[in-house]
Amino acid sequence: MEVSPYGLESLWAQGDFVTKGVAILLVAMSIASWYVIATKALQLMQYRRAARAAGHEFWDATSLPEGVATLGEANPFAAIADAGVIAMRHHEAHKGHLHDQLSVSDWITLSLRQAIDETSAKLQSGMAVLASVGSTAPFVGLFGTVWGIYHALVAIGTSGQASIDKVAGPVGEALIMTALGLAVAIPATFGYNALVRGNKTVIAKLNKFGFDLHALFVTGARANDTNTPGASGAKLVAVGGA
């Protein structure tokens, strides 16, 4: 089968080190962005399932340990609940320390906020890669375009005539580089925007869960339901275990 003189194979075979370097860079950026999109999408799906469990199964439990057990392991909501339990027990068991000047409400708030911030940081990890690829890939492709046009001008100057067979190859190279840059940047940009929206939803649920936990530890009931079954018992388990 005859290979087209203006295809990708010819571009790679005829391109110099700059052209090949730009192509390799764009391919590497594409692989990195798709890897981040795939891994962060799976993580987001996992966190959404955890959020549903934290919104239903957790509050249907009759005690705090039972509620944490319903969340399972490697669950960010379980980590937040554990942080609240540890803060509550630590505050009760270390009376007279410097942090005892803080009220139990403030101490639990700090502990829950730290746990939420750690989970938020995990959600945001890798997003800088997508932002960087989405903003720089078009310019990398543009650099390849400029380099291809430069080759076309050199071919014209060398031959002394602007015939189509002299400039078709370099101009085709330039257009391919433009297309590659856009092909890398567009998925990265769409992926970044979709993941940012998903992360905001999960972070909002994390904050809501932390707010309900704070109310549970301090008042003995969930913030939006003072008659939640098992809420008072959950607090007693947390304090009684100190």
Order of alpha helices (4+ residues) and beta strands (2+ residues): alpha-alpha-alpha-alpha-alpha-alpha-alpha-alpha-alpha
